[in-house]
Amino acid sequence: MSLFFIRDTLERCMERKKTLLIFCGIYLVGAILGMCFIKTPAVYEYHVTLCARYVDRVCFSDRNVFLIFLERSCGYALLLAVVLLSGMHFAALIIPPGILIYRAYTMGGSLLILFSVYRATGALVALVLYLPVHLLIDAVLLAAMAVSCGRATKFTFCRSDFAVLGADFVTFFLIILAVCLLETILLLTVFHPIGTII
């Protein structure tokens, strides 16, 4: 089977460099705001809950790592689908920036919680697992957002447009699977005892 559509998707993404730069700027601002407002009580508690769930259910969970891989992959696939489907209509393009800002905001706050609350363990989790995987997934979503912006003005709901939409989803989902596989390998080698793989 030819995978030429992968190159086509990536080329269309790179054609929208200005859009990518704008989204990167929004992402950076969101991350900084997440760090700045972490002292707010409601925000602090929310981030503590997020980090506790991540540490307990992903990093040091007794669950099968392959189950974690499937759960994480499906969750990211849902986000990817929402981002790509938003490109079907110009009015729906308000959704991807919202997802972007939320992910950047929670990443900024969560990093501070991991370092300040979990200390050395949190630093290990943040630097080895959380931050690299989060940034890679967000890079994929950023690319998908750029492609969606390019699609929004010319989507006609015909078969060929849906075929291109499906090809874009497959392309980005394959990259997401590669990132999730990397996360699984890191979990196995650094965080999970051998007993949790079966």
N, CA, C and O of each residue as an XYZ file, in Angstrom:
792
protein
N       0.845     -1.205      0.000
C       0.000      0.000      0.000
C       0.878      1.252      0.000
O       1.808      1.360      0.799
N       0.589      2.180     -0.879
C       1.370      3.413     -0.953
C       0.993      4.360      0.185
O      -0.180      4.534      0.515
N       2.022      4.963      0.772
C       1.793      5.911      1.862
C       2.095      7.339      1.407
O       2.525      8.170      2.206
N       1.870      7.622      0.119
C       2.163      8.942     -0.427
C       1.360     10.035      0.266
O       1.789     11.188      0.312
N       0.182      9.674      0.812
C      -0.674     10.676      1.432
C      -0.025     11.282      2.674
O      -0.358     12.401      3.066
N       0.904     10.543      3.297
C       1.591     11.075      4.471
C       2.424     12.292      4.086
O       2.410     13.313      4.774
N       3.150     12.169      2.976
C       3.962     13.294      2.516
C       3.075     14.466      2.133
O       3.422     15.616      2.403
N       1.932     14.193      1.507
C       1.011     15.254      1.109
C       0.504     16.021      2.323
O       0.453     17.251      2.312
N       0.128     15.288      3.373
C      -0.361     15.924      4.601
C       0.712     16.805      5.226
O       0.447     17.946      5.603
N       1.922     16.272      5.332
C       3.007     17.029      5.954
C       3.394     18.245      5.120
O       3.750     19.287      5.671
N       3.328     18.121      3.796
C       3.634     19.265      2.932
C       2.606     20.376      3.107
O       2.962     21.554      3.149
N       1.326     20.003      3.209
C       0.278     21.009      3.419
C       0.438     21.691      4.767
O       0.123     22.871      4.924
N       0.929     20.936      5.731
C       1.190     21.514      7.056
C       2.305     22.548      6.972
O       2.176     23.648      7.510
N       3.389     22.203      6.303
C       4.544     23.098      6.224
C       4.267     24.334      5.365
O       4.974     25.336      5.471
N       3.248     24.265      4.522
C       2.871     25.427      3.725
C       2.260     26.534      4.580
O       2.169     27.683      4.148
N       1.847     26.183      5.786
C       1.180     27.150      6.662
C       2.089     27.511      7.843
O       1.708     27.370      9.006
N       3.275     27.971      7.523
C       4.264     28.308      8.551
C       3.789     29.440      9.459
O       4.028     29.408     10.666
N       3.121     30.432      8.890
C       2.632     31.556      9.703
C       1.594     31.074     10.718
O       1.596     31.482     11.880
N       0.715     30.199     10.247
C      -0.298     29.646     11.155
C       0.363     28.872     12.277
O      -0.033     28.997     13.436
N       1.371     28.070     11.947
C       2.104     27.306     12.960
C       2.774     28.234     13.972
O       2.748     27.967     15.173
N       3.369     29.319     13.489
C       4.033     30.263     14.387
C       3.037     30.934     15.325
O       3.322     31.136     16.505
N       1.865     31.276     14.792
C       0.824     31.890     15.628
C       0.378     30.922     16.715
O       0.265     31.299     17.881
N       0.126     29.674     16.330
C      -0.292     28.675     17.318
C       0.811     28.403     18.339
O       0.524     28.192     19.518
N       2.065     28.407     17.899
C       3.181     28.220     18.835
C       3.234     29.368     19.840
O       3.509     29.156     21.021
N       2.969     30.587     19.360
C       2.931     31.734     20.262
C       1.811     31.621     21.282
O       2.000     31.911     22.464
N       0.637     31.196     20.812
C      -0.493     30.986     21.728
C      -0.142     29.921     22.761
O      -0.463     30.053     23.942
N       0.517     28.875     22.301
C       0.896     27.770     23.199
C       1.862     28.267     24.278
O       1.708     27.939     25.454
N       2.841     29.048     23.877
C       3.828     29.569     24.832
C       3.157     30.470     25.864
O       3.442     30.375     27.057
N       2.269     31.343     25.402
C       1.545     32.228     26.322
C       0.703     31.411     27.295
O       0.663     31.707     28.489
N       0.023     30.372     26.778
C      -0.793     29.524     27.644
C       0.029     28.834     28.715
O      -0.402     28.750     29.865
N       1.211     28.336     28.359
C       2.081     27.659     29.325
C       2.562     28.636     30.397
O       2.609     28.295     31.579
N       2.917     29.846     29.980
C       3.381     30.861     30.939
C       2.258     31.253     31.897
O       2.483     31.404     33.098
N       1.056     31.417     31.365
C      -0.091     31.754     32.218
C      -0.375     30.632     33.213
O      -0.725     30.890     34.365
N      -0.223     29.386     32.762
C      -0.418     28.250     33.663
C       0.540     28.281     34.838
O       0.174     27.933     35.960
N       1.774     28.701     34.571
C       2.765     28.808     35.649
C       2.492     30.003     36.552
O       2.698     29.936     37.764
N       2.024     31.103     35.951
C       1.808     32.336     36.716
C       0.616     32.249     37.673
O       0.655     32.805     38.770
N      -0.441     31.551     37.253
C      -1.668     31.517     38.051
C      -1.789     30.259     38.912
O      -2.864     29.971     39.437
N      -0.707     29.519     39.058
C      -0.756     28.276     39.828
C      -1.038     28.530     41.311
O      -1.523     27.638     42.007
N      -0.740     29.733     41.800
C      -0.944     30.049     43.217
C      -2.422     30.214     43.564
O      -2.798     30.118     44.732
N      -3.261     30.462     42.557
C      -4.697     30.603     42.816
C      -5.223     29.295     43.403
O      -5.003     28.236     42.816
N      -5.923     29.341     44.564
C      -6.333     28.101     45.247
C      -7.073     27.089     44.376
O      -6.723     25.909     44.374
N      -8.091     27.532     43.638
C      -8.866     26.605     42.816
C      -8.007     26.001     41.718
O      -8.103     24.808     41.432
N      -7.167     26.826     41.103
C      -6.283     26.354     40.039
C      -5.254     25.388     40.603
O      -4.950     24.364     39.991
N      -4.719     25.718     41.772
C      -3.708     24.858     42.412
C      -4.275     23.475     42.692
O      -3.644     22.465     42.381
N      -5.460     23.430     43.276
C      -6.076     22.141     43.600
C      -6.359     21.329     42.340
O      -6.203     20.108     42.330
N      -6.772     22.010     41.291
C      -7.058     21.324     40.029
C      -5.793     20.682     39.474
O      -5.819     19.533     39.031
N      -4.698     21.413     39.496
C      -3.445     20.883     38.983
C      -2.883     19.773     39.876
O      -2.303     18.809     39.377
N      -3.051     19.905     41.173
C      -2.617     18.840     42.084
C      -3.362     17.554     41.773
O      -2.771     16.475     41.759
N      -4.666     17.670     41.523
C      -5.475     16.499     41.170
C      -5.010     15.890     39.847
O      -4.891     14.670     39.732
N      -4.748     16.738     38.850
C      -4.268     16.252     37.562
C      -2.948     15.499     37.712
O      -2.771     14.418     37.150
N      -2.033     16.079     38.470
C      -0.716     15.459     38.642
C      -0.814     14.152     39.428
O      -0.155     13.167     39.095
N      -1.643     14.152     40.477
C      -1.809     12.932     41.272
C      -2.374     11.805     40.417
O      -1.939     10.658     40.523
N      -3.343     12.135     39.572
C      -3.932     11.137     38.683
C      -2.890     10.611     37.685
O      -2.833      9.414     37.404
N      -2.074     11.519     37.160
C      -1.055     11.117     36.188
C       0.006     10.218     36.835
O       0.394      9.191     36.278
N       0.458     10.623     38.004
C       1.492      9.841     38.698
C       0.960      8.474     39.112
O       1.652      7.465     38.972
N      -0.272      8.443     39.623
C      -0.840      7.184     40.129
C      -1.313      6.254     39.023
O      -1.121      5.041     39.112
N      -1.935      6.811     37.969
C      -2.557      5.966     36.939
C      -1.661      5.667     35.747
O      -1.912      4.728     34.992
N      -0.613      6.472     35.581
C       0.278      6.263     34.434
C       1.679      5.861     34.895
O       2.169      4.784     34.557
N       2.311      6.733     35.665
C       3.726      6.500     36.002
C       3.944      5.295     36.917
O       4.766      4.429     36.616
N       3.222      5.235     38.018
C       3.456      4.187     38.999
C       2.227      3.304     39.207
O       1.966      2.833     40.314
N       1.487      3.091     38.141
C       0.285      2.265     38.198
C       0.640      0.784     38.188
O       1.674      0.388     37.651
N      -0.225     -0.029     38.784
C      -0.069     -1.481     38.724
C      -0.752     -2.078     37.503
O      -0.716     -3.290     37.291
N      -1.374     -1.219     36.703
C      -2.085     -1.708     35.520
C      -1.108     -2.103     34.421
O       0.042     -1.667     34.394
N      -1.598     -2.935     33.524
C      -0.826     -3.368     32.366
C      -0.445     -2.153     31.520
O      -1.300     -1.328     31.201
N       0.835     -2.040     31.156
C       1.281     -0.877     30.387
C       0.656     -0.839     28.992
O       0.510      0.237     28.412
N       0.291     -1.987     28.455
C      -0.341     -2.021     27.143
C      -1.757     -1.464     27.209
O      -2.243     -0.873     26.244
N      -2.420     -1.653     28.349
C      -3.730     -1.045     28.558
C      -3.588      0.476     28.646
O      -4.409      1.214     28.101
N      -2.550      0.934     29.332
C      -2.274      2.371     29.409
C      -2.007      2.929     28.011
O      -2.484      4.008     27.660
N      -1.235      2.175     27.218
C      -0.948      2.574     25.839
C      -2.227      2.755     25.035
O      -2.375      3.745     24.319
N      -3.159      1.801     25.150
C      -4.414      1.880     24.413
C      -5.258      3.059     24.880
O      -5.828      3.783     24.064
N      -5.335      3.248     26.193
C      -6.134      4.350     26.733
C      -5.597      5.701     26.272
O      -6.352      6.573     25.841
N      -4.291      5.855     26.371
C      -3.678      7.128     25.986
C      -3.821      7.381     24.482
O      -4.110      8.499     24.055
N      -3.617      6.334     23.693
C      -3.734      6.469     22.234
C      -5.151      6.867     21.837
O      -5.340      7.745     20.995
N      -6.140      6.226     22.438
C      -7.540      6.539     22.119
C      -7.901      7.960     22.540
O      -8.624      8.658     21.828
N      -7.398      8.385     23.693
C      -7.668      9.747     24.158
C      -7.093     10.791     23.213
O      -7.755     11.772     22.878
N      -5.863     10.572     22.791
C      -5.236     11.500     21.852
C      -5.917     11.444     20.488
O      -6.042     12.466     19.813
N      -6.361     10.249     20.078
C      -7.063     10.111     18.796
C      -8.350     10.929     18.803
O      -8.709     11.532     17.792
N      -9.045     10.951     19.936
C     -10.269     11.744     20.050
C      -9.967     13.234     19.901
O     -10.682     13.951     19.200
N      -8.902     13.698     20.563
C      -8.504     15.100     20.431
C      -8.155     15.432     18.982
O      -8.547     16.473     18.456
N      -7.412     14.527     18.352
C      -7.021     14.716     16.952
C      -8.245     14.802     16.051
O      -8.305     15.646     15.158
N      -9.224     13.928     16.284
C     -10.440     13.932     15.470
C     -11.185     15.259     15.607
O     -11.662     15.812     14.617
N     -11.283     15.763     16.832
C     -11.965     17.049     17.054
C     -11.251     18.171     16.311
O     -11.887     19.013     15.677
N      -9.917     18.173     16.398
C      -9.128     19.218     15.725
C      -9.321     19.160     14.209
O      -9.539     20.188     13.569
N      -9.242     17.965     13.641
C      -9.362     17.832     12.191
C     -10.784     18.101     11.709
O     -10.972     18.716     10.659
N     -11.780     17.653     12.454
C     -13.170     17.895     12.056
C     -13.533     19.374     12.130
O     -14.432     19.831     11.424
N     -12.842     20.112     12.974
C     -13.127     21.551     13.063
C     -12.796     22.263     11.756
O     -13.296     23.358     11.500
N     -11.957     21.644     10.928
C     -11.613     22.234      9.643
C     -12.691     22.096      8.589
O     -12.519     22.568      7.465
N     -13.798     21.459      8.930
C     -14.889     21.303      7.974
C     -15.703     22.583      7.810
O     -16.409     22.762      6.818
N     -15.593     23.474      8.802
C     -16.334     24.746      8.709
C     -15.537     25.835      9.413
O     -14.970     25.612     10.483
N     -15.502     26.997      8.810
C     -14.692     28.097      9.334
C     -15.069     28.449     10.776
O     -14.201     28.757     11.593
N     -16.383     28.401     11.083
C     -16.845     28.784     12.417
C     -16.321     27.839     13.497
O     -16.175     28.239     14.652
N     -16.037     26.586     13.128
C     -15.575     25.601     14.104
C     -14.100     25.770     14.453
O     -13.600     25.094     15.352
N     -13.403     26.654     13.762
C     -11.978     26.842     14.029
C     -11.697     27.488     15.376
O     -10.540     27.631     15.772
N     -12.753     27.879     16.082
C     -12.570     28.410     17.432
C     -12.204     27.294     18.411
O     -11.638     27.561     19.472
N     -12.524     26.048     18.062
C     -12.304     24.914     18.969
C     -10.821     24.576     19.149
O     -10.381     24.458     20.293
N     -10.029     24.412     18.087
C      -8.620     24.044     18.268
C      -7.810     24.980     19.175
O      -7.054     24.491     20.014
N      -7.939     26.322     19.036
C      -7.192     27.177     19.963
C      -7.582     26.956     21.419
O      -6.744     27.070     22.314
N      -8.860     26.640     21.658
C      -9.298     26.343     23.021
C      -8.605     25.109     23.567
O      -8.156     25.098     24.713
N      -8.519     24.070     22.748
C      -7.812     22.848     23.145
C      -6.338     23.156     23.398
O      -5.746     22.685     24.369
N      -5.759     23.957     22.502
C      -4.347     24.313     22.602
C      -4.046     25.072     23.890
O      -3.094     24.753     24.602
N      -4.863     26.074     24.178
C      -4.652     26.892     25.380
C      -4.824     26.051     26.636
O      -4.050     26.187     27.584
N      -5.838     25.177     26.651
C      -6.056     24.324     27.825
C      -4.858     23.414     28.068
O      -4.380     23.302     29.197
N      -4.372     22.764     27.012
C      -3.245     21.842     27.167
C      -1.971     22.580     27.598
O      -1.210     22.087     28.430
N      -1.751     23.768     27.020
C      -0.567     24.545     27.392
C      -0.675     25.038     28.835
O       0.297     24.988     29.589
N      -1.859     25.512     29.213
C      -2.090     26.039     30.558
C      -1.885     24.953     31.610
O      -1.206     25.172     32.613
N      -2.469     23.792     31.378
C      -2.332     22.709     32.355
C      -0.904     22.155     32.376
O      -0.431     21.703     33.419
N      -0.219     22.187     31.235
C       1.169     21.735     31.225
C       2.041     22.642     32.084
O       2.844     22.160     32.883
N       1.887     23.950     31.923
C       2.676     24.894     32.714
C       2.454     24.718     34.200
O       3.410     24.655     34.973
N       1.195     24.637     34.602
C       0.893     24.458     36.017
C       1.343     23.108     36.550
O       1.864     23.015     37.662
N       1.143     22.067     35.758
C       1.503     20.717     36.194
C       3.010     20.555     36.377
O       3.456     19.843     37.277
N       3.787     21.211     35.530
C       5.246     21.149     35.679
C       5.674     21.723     37.022
O       6.525     21.153     37.705
N       5.083     22.854     37.399
C       5.433     23.449     38.687
C       5.021     22.553     39.844
O       5.749     22.437     40.830
N       3.856     21.916     39.734
C       3.397     21.001     40.789
C       4.336     19.806     40.900
O       4.717     19.414     42.003
N       4.705     19.231     39.773
C       5.594     18.059     39.797
C       6.920     18.390     40.469
O       7.440     17.586     41.243
N       7.466     19.555     40.183
C       8.751     19.935     40.775
C       8.628     20.339     42.237
O       9.497     20.015     43.047
N       7.543     21.052     42.582
C       7.431     21.587     43.942
C       6.826     20.604     44.939
O       7.204     20.601     46.111
N       5.902     19.780     44.491
C       5.220     18.855     45.411
C       5.908     17.493     45.451
O       6.111     16.932     46.527
N       6.263     16.965     44.292
C       6.833     15.619     44.220
C       8.365     15.608     44.260
O       8.986     14.545     44.284
N       8.955     16.783     44.265
C      10.414     16.951     44.405
C      11.209     16.131     43.394
O      10.993     16.256     42.188
N      12.135     15.286     43.881
C      13.027     14.540     42.983
C      12.249     13.583     42.089
O      12.546     13.454     40.902
N      11.256     12.915     42.661
C      10.431     12.001     41.866
C       9.672     12.766     40.793
O       9.587     12.323     39.648
N       9.126     13.907     41.165
C       8.402     14.730     40.214
C       9.294     15.260     39.103
O       8.884     15.341     37.946
N      10.523     15.619     39.469
C      11.469     16.091     38.458
C      11.783     14.983     37.458
O      11.868     15.231     36.255
N      11.955     13.762     37.959
C      12.209     12.610     37.075
C      11.028     12.386     36.146
O      11.205     12.213     34.941
N       9.824     12.389     36.706
C       8.610     12.196     35.910
C       8.471     13.294     34.860
O       8.178     13.022     33.695
N       8.685     14.535     35.287
C       8.509     15.669     34.382
C       9.505     15.655     33.234
O       9.125     15.845     32.079
N      10.770     15.433     33.542
C      11.816     15.555     32.527
C      11.934     14.336     31.626
O      12.271     14.458     30.448
N      11.656     13.157     32.180
C      11.831     11.928     31.398
C      10.563     11.536     30.658
O      10.639     11.024     29.541
N       9.399     11.765     31.256
C       8.155     11.250     30.677
C       7.152     12.344     30.321
O       6.777     12.492     29.158
N       6.722     13.105     31.315
C       5.608     14.029     31.112
C       5.891     15.083     30.037
O       5.141     15.205     29.069
N       6.976     15.840     30.213
C       7.258     16.945     29.301
C       7.546     16.493     27.869
O       6.956     17.042     26.938
N       8.432     15.511     27.655
C       8.698     15.092     26.267
C       7.455     14.585     25.536
O       7.205     14.965     24.392
N       6.679     13.726     26.199
C       5.479     13.166     25.561
C       4.444     14.265     25.315
O       3.833     14.323     24.248
N       4.254     15.125     26.299
C       3.277     16.207     26.165
C       3.637     17.114     24.995
O       2.769     17.465     24.195
N       4.900     17.496     24.886
C       5.327     18.388     23.813
C       5.212     17.724     22.444
O       4.833     18.374     21.470
N       5.535     16.439     22.367
C       5.425     15.727     21.088
C       3.973     15.625     20.631
O       3.665     15.855     19.462
N       3.085     15.277     21.562
C       1.661     15.192     21.217
C       1.131     16.556     20.807
O       0.372     16.668     19.845
N       1.526     17.590     21.532
C       1.058     18.932     21.198
C       1.608     19.392     19.853
O       0.942     20.141     19.139
N       2.808     18.955     19.502
C       3.358     19.279     18.186
C       2.507     18.653     17.082
O       2.267     19.273     16.045
N       2.057     17.425     17.312
C       1.173     16.763     16.343
C      -0.150     17.520     16.231
O      -0.653     17.748     15.131
N      -0.706     17.906     17.375
C      -1.970     18.649     17.357
C      -1.804     20.016     16.692
O      -2.698     20.474     15.981
N      -0.673     20.661     16.920
C      -0.399     21.934     16.265
C      -0.378     21.772     14.742
O      -0.947     22.580     14.008
N       0.287     20.716     14.289
C       0.343     20.450     12.850
C      -1.053     20.181     12.298
O      -1.401     20.649     11.214
N      -1.851     19.423     13.052
C      -3.219     19.126     12.624
C      -4.067     20.396     12.582
O      -4.920     20.548     11.707
N      -3.833     21.301     13.520
C      -4.564     22.571     13.525
C      -4.228     23.406     12.289
O      -5.105     24.023     11.685
N      -2.951     23.414     11.927
C      -2.539     24.157     10.737
C      -3.217     23.600      9.491
O      -3.684     24.358      8.640
N      -3.270     22.278      9.387
C      -3.928     21.634      8.250
C      -5.423     21.956      8.240
O      -6.005     22.200      7.184
N      -6.035     21.955      9.418
C      -7.468     22.262      9.515
C      -7.764     23.687      9.083
O      -8.775     23.942      8.428
N      -6.888     24.619      9.446
C      -7.082     26.014      9.035
C      -7.024     26.145      7.513
O      -7.765     26.930      6.922
N      -6.145     25.377      6.891
C      -6.057     25.401      5.443
C      -7.263     24.780      4.772
O      -7.614     25.152      3.652
N      -7.897     23.839      5.444
C      -9.046     23.133      4.874
C     -10.344     23.927      5.020
O     -11.244     23.798      4.189
N     -10.447     24.740      6.059
C     -11.727     25.346      6.440
C     -12.360     26.197      5.347
O     -13.585     26.236      5.226
N     -11.551     26.871      4.559
C     -12.109     27.786      3.556
C     -12.509     27.089      2.258
O     -13.155     27.696      1.405
N     -12.133     25.820      2.103
C     -12.412     25.156      0.822
C     -13.025     23.766      0.960
O     -13.075     23.020     -0.018
N     -13.489     23.407      2.147
C     -14.109     22.092      2.332
C     -15.506     22.096      1.724
O     -16.318     22.967      2.037
N     -15.791     21.125      0.855
C     -17.064     21.125      0.109
C     -17.952     19.912      0.414
O     -18.984     19.734     -0.233
N     -17.575     19.092      1.368
C     -18.363     17.924      1.772
C     -18.528     16.907      0.635
O     -19.517     16.175      0.590
N     -17.569     16.869     -0.265
C     -17.600     15.854     -1.318
C     -16.704     14.677     -0.912
O     -15.958     14.756      0.064
N     -16.791     13.595     -1.676
C     -16.065     12.379     -1.332
C     -14.554     12.614     -1.269
O     -13.887     12.099     -0.372
N     -14.014     13.383     -2.207
C     -12.566     13.599     -2.237
C     -12.090     14.381     -1.011
O     -11.002     14.126     -0.495
N     -12.903     15.332     -0.547
C     -12.537     16.094      0.651
C     -12.530     15.203      1.888
O     -11.648     15.322      2.738
N     -13.510     14.315      1.989
C     -13.544     13.387      3.116
C     -12.379     12.399      3.054
O     -11.850     11.985      4.085
N     -11.984     12.025      1.831
C     -10.841     11.120      1.670
C      -9.561     11.784      2.167
O      -8.746     11.150      2.837
N      -9.388     13.057      1.836
C      -8.213     13.799      2.301
C      -8.250     13.963      3.818
O      -7.225     13.849      4.489
N      -9.442     14.231      4.349
C      -9.607     14.348      5.795
C      -9.214     13.045      6.487
O      -8.526     13.060      7.508
N      -9.656     11.913      5.923
C      -9.301     10.612      6.484
C      -7.808     10.340      6.401
O      -7.215      9.788      7.327
N      -7.207     10.732      5.285
C      -5.765     10.545      5.120
C      -4.986     11.378      6.137
O      -3.973     10.928      6.674
N      -5.465     12.590      6.396
C      -4.816     13.441      7.398
C      -4.906     12.800      8.781
O      -3.942     12.806      9.546
N      -6.072     12.251      9.086
C      -6.239     11.605     10.393
C      -5.283     10.422     10.538
O      -4.631     10.270     11.571
N      -5.202      9.591      9.511
C      -4.314      8.425      9.563
C      -2.864      8.854      9.737
O      -2.128      8.262     10.527
N      -2.454      9.880      9.003
C      -1.072     10.373      9.089
C      -0.725     10.806     10.505
O       0.269     10.356     11.075
N      -1.545     11.675     11.066
C      -1.246     12.200     12.403
C      -1.436     11.135     13.482
O      -0.733     11.136     14.492
N      -2.384     10.230     13.266
C      -2.593      9.182     14.266
C      -1.417      8.214     14.304
O      -1.065      7.714     15.372
N      -0.807      7.944     13.159
C       0.384      7.089     13.133
C       1.519      7.719     13.934
O       2.259      7.023     14.629
N       1.650      9.034     13.833
C       2.678      9.725     14.619
C       2.342      9.655     16.101
O       3.222      9.448     16.936
N       1.056      9.830     16.426
C       0.626      9.729     17.819
C       0.918      8.344     18.380
O       1.374      8.216     19.517
N       0.655      7.303     17.584
C       0.949      5.942     18.037
C       2.435      5.772     18.314
O       2.817      5.099     19.271
N       3.279      6.380     17.477
C       4.727      6.298     17.691
C       5.111      6.979     19.005
O       5.960      6.476     19.741
N       4.487      8.122     19.300
C       4.768      8.829     20.554
C       4.293      8.002     21.745
O       4.993      7.898     22.752
N       3.102      7.414     21.629
C       2.572      6.583     22.712
C       3.423      5.331     22.923
O       3.577      4.862     24.050
N       3.969      4.797     21.840
C       4.871      3.657     21.959
C       6.137      4.066     22.702
O       6.636      3.317     23.542
N       6.656      5.251     22.395
C       7.812      5.774     23.121
C       7.490      5.925     24.600
O       8.304      5.579     25.456
N       6.300      6.443     24.900
C       5.873      6.590     26.287
C       5.818      5.233     26.985
O       6.238      5.101     28.134
N       5.302      4.234     26.289
C       5.213      2.886     26.856
C       6.602      2.320     27.152
O       6.819      1.702     28.194
N       7.531      2.535     26.237
C       8.902      2.054     26.439
C       9.529      2.744     27.649
O      10.207      2.104     28.451
N       9.301      4.049     27.777
C       9.826      4.777     28.933
C       9.205      4.277     30.234
O       9.888      4.155     31.251
N       7.905      3.989     30.193
C       7.239      3.457     31.378
C       7.854      2.129     31.793
O       8.104      1.889     32.975
N       8.094      1.279     30.818
C       8.651     -0.043     31.103
C      10.079      0.027     31.623
O      10.446     -0.698     32.547
N      10.874      0.891     31.033
C      12.295      0.914     31.376
C      12.619      1.751     32.611
O      13.607      1.485     33.296
N      11.795      2.762     32.902
C      12.131      3.678     33.982
C      11.190      3.586     35.176
O      11.638      3.643     36.321
N       9.885      3.445     34.922
C       8.913      3.613     35.997
C       8.236      2.337     36.460
O       7.985      2.181     37.655
N       7.934      1.426     35.560
C       7.157      0.260     35.934
C       8.048     -0.938     36.222
O       8.964     -1.234     35.454
N       7.783     -1.628     37.324
C       8.476     -2.896     37.537
C       8.042     -3.911     36.493
O       6.953     -3.814     35.928
N       8.912     -4.890     36.244
C       8.623     -5.891     35.211
C       7.292     -6.593     35.458
O       6.628     -7.011     34.510
N       6.905     -6.724     36.700
C       5.684     -7.450     37.028
C       4.423     -6.821     36.492
O       3.390     -7.487     36.421
N       4.473     -5.540     36.107
C       3.254     -4.869     35.660
C       3.020     -5.025     34.155
O       2.023     -4.520     33.638
N       3.912     -5.711     33.447
C       3.710     -5.824     32.005
C       2.809     -7.006     31.652
O       2.424     -7.161     30.493
N       2.471     -7.838     32.631
C       1.616     -8.992     32.338
C       0.404     -8.965     33.242
O      -0.447     -9.850     33.159
